[in-house]
Amino acid sequence: MKDIFDKLQAVADRYDELNELISDPAVIADSQRFMKLSKEEGSLRETVEKYDEYKKVTQTITDDEEMLREIDDPDLTALTKDELSDAKDQQAKLEKELEVLLIPKDPNDDKNIIMEIRGAAGGDEASLFAADLYNMYLHYAERQGWKVEVVDKNETEVGGFKEIALMITGDKVYSKLKFENGAHRVQRVPVTESAGRVHTSTATVGVMPEAEDVDVELDPKDIRVDVYRSSGAGGQHVNKTSSAVRMTHLPTGIVVAMQDERSQQQNRAKAMRILKARVYDYYQQKEQSAYDQKRKDAIGTGDRSERIRTYNYPQNRVTDHRIGLTLNKLDKIMAGDLDEIIEALIVADQTKKLEQLRNE
């Protein structure tokens, strides 16, 4: 445990340093730096408070053990032993809690997300499955008290989606939905299948944390903006107004096209939100040479080409291949009851990171 205590003391020292920094007038005057340091200070607060509590309990144990060696009063001895027993139980509990708190935190966990769902292999059936996944996440978000906004969509004639992009906002959205990143496979009889044969199709889900200004700053000179007339629904409006917007981030080649809204200004705002998220995600992966390995070590690479989950309709079964979890309640899961899967993924992630922490 000594290494753990060394890490805890380092956290406590950094916390004290941060409190000094955010009280510095020069830091307060720099709003972005102040915001960044305040966020870091807030993320360490619980760990430091638990560590202080742990040190007090440890001191109580030391004092009680010393007292037991010195006293010979039966009543006082009994009281001291009771207090010592309680303190040791509390110490053991705090040690476990502190280990979990020391697990490296994902800096994006508190963020809102951009989610992109695309029909992949399987034609019309894949697009219908993409729509089913959209409804599943919509219902899950409602259960969490989150807000879902469709920022772009490309519908198919059969009522599915070639692709749909969502902004999901609320409390700790990324922390729960980041594990949805990847390829989702469905096995069922398509509505267009007259022979009743089970087909396999896939849809991909991309989950990106919404980038804040403090995370990524896009230079306007690096963005090419093209405007053009919208296509699709809208009547005469689409023929008269160049409201659609295409943004290209020249350094990365990332392109975002938006024509969902009536006004060019609204489409510009939505396109910029998605562009920032994609660029932030791009640089996160590029700058961290161990990014893919880190994700794989946690619970799968998270790459969209990796099959992470299978939804088998004939057997009412869902299997998450990363952790070997199978649940026979597909109907409930598609209705948004994702808690059991997501909690299992979080626990698996924490367990893996805890093992790494102990072995460092």
URZIRA-V376270 format. One record per pair of residues at least 24 apart in sequence whose ideal C-beta (glycine too) atoms are under 6 Angstrom apart, sorted by the first residue. I is the first residue (numbers start at 0). J is the second residue. D is the distance in whole Angstrom. If there is no record, write none. Layout:
BEGIN
i->I j->J d->D
i->I j->J d->D
END
This chain:
BEGIN
i->6 j->101 d->6
i->7 j->50 d->5
i->10 j->43 d->6
i->10 j->46 d->5
i->11 j->47 d->5
i->11 j->50 d->6
i->14 j->43 d->5
i->14 j->47 d->5
i->31 j->213 d->5
i->34 j->213 d->6
i->35 j->213 d->6
i->46 j->100 d->4
i->49 j->96 d->6
i->49 j->97 d->6
i->53 j->93 d->4
i->56 j->86 d->5
i->56 j->89 d->5
i->56 j->90 d->5
i->59 j->86 d->5
i->60 j->86 d->5
i->102 j->349 d->6
i->102 j->352 d->5
i->102 j->353 d->6
i->107 j->173 d->5
i->107 j->208 d->4
i->108 j->173 d->6
i->108 j->174 d->4
i->109 j->171 d->6
i->110 j->173 d->5
i->110 j->208 d->4
i->110 j->209 d->5
i->111 j->168 d->4
i->111 j->172 d->5
i->111 j->209 d->4
i->112 j->167 d->5
i->112 j->172 d->5
i->112 j->173 d->5
i->112 j->176 d->6
i->112 j->206 d->6
i->112 j->208 d->6
i->113 j->166 d->6
i->113 j->207 d->5
i->113 j->273 d->6
i->113 j->276 d->4
i->114 j->165 d->5
i->114 j->206 d->5
i->115 j->164 d->5
i->115 j->205 d->4
i->116 j->163 d->5
i->116 j->204 d->5
i->117 j->162 d->4
i->117 j->203 d->5
i->118 j->161 d->6
i->118 j->202 d->5
i->119 j->201 d->4
i->119 j->202 d->6
i->119 j->203 d->5
i->120 j->201 d->5
i->121 j->200 d->3
i->123 j->157 d->5
i->124 j->189 d->4
i->124 j->198 d->6
i->124 j->200 d->4
i->125 j->200 d->4
i->125 j->202 d->6
i->126 j->155 d->4
i->126 j->159 d->3
i->126 j->160 d->6
i->126 j->161 d->6
i->127 j->159 d->4
i->128 j->185 d->5
i->128 j->200 d->6
i->128 j->202 d->5
i->129 j->159 d->6
i->129 j->160 d->4
i->129 j->202 d->4
i->130 j->159 d->5
i->130 j->160 d->5
i->132 j->202 d->6
i->133 j->163 d->6
i->135 j->333 d->5
i->135 j->335 d->6
i->138 j->334 d->6
i->138 j->335 d->3
i->139 j->335 d->4
i->139 j->337 d->5
i->140 j->167 d->6
i->142 j->335 d->6
i->145 j->169 d->3
i->145 j->172 d->6
i->150 j->269 d->5
i->151 j->257 d->6
i->151 j->259 d->5
i->173 j->208 d->5
i->175 j->341 d->5
i->176 j->206 d->5
i->177 j->206 d->5
i->178 j->344 d->4
i->179 j->204 d->5
i->179 j->206 d->6
i->180 j->206 d->5
i->180 j->301 d->4
i->181 j->301 d->6
i->181 j->303 d->6
i->181 j->305 d->5
i->181 j->307 d->4
i->182 j->303 d->6
i->182 j->306 d->5
i->183 j->308 d->5
i->184 j->306 d->5
i->184 j->309 d->5
i->185 j->310 d->5
i->186 j->311 d->5
i->187 j->312 d->4
i->203 j->303 d->4
i->205 j->303 d->6
i->207 j->276 d->4
i->207 j->280 d->4
i->209 j->276 d->6
i->210 j->275 d->4
i->210 j->276 d->5
i->210 j->279 d->4
i->214 j->279 d->5
i->215 j->275 d->6
i->215 j->278 d->6
i->215 j->279 d->4
i->221 j->249 d->5
i->221 j->250 d->5
i->222 j->246 d->6
i->222 j->248 d->6
i->223 j->247 d->4
i->229 j->258 d->4
i->244 j->270 d->5
i->246 j->270 d->5
i->246 j->274 d->5
i->248 j->278 d->5
i->251 j->281 d->5
i->253 j->277 d->5
i->253 j->278 d->6
i->297 j->348 d->5
i->297 j->351 d->6
i->298 j->347 d->5
i->298 j->348 d->6
i->322 j->347 d->5
END
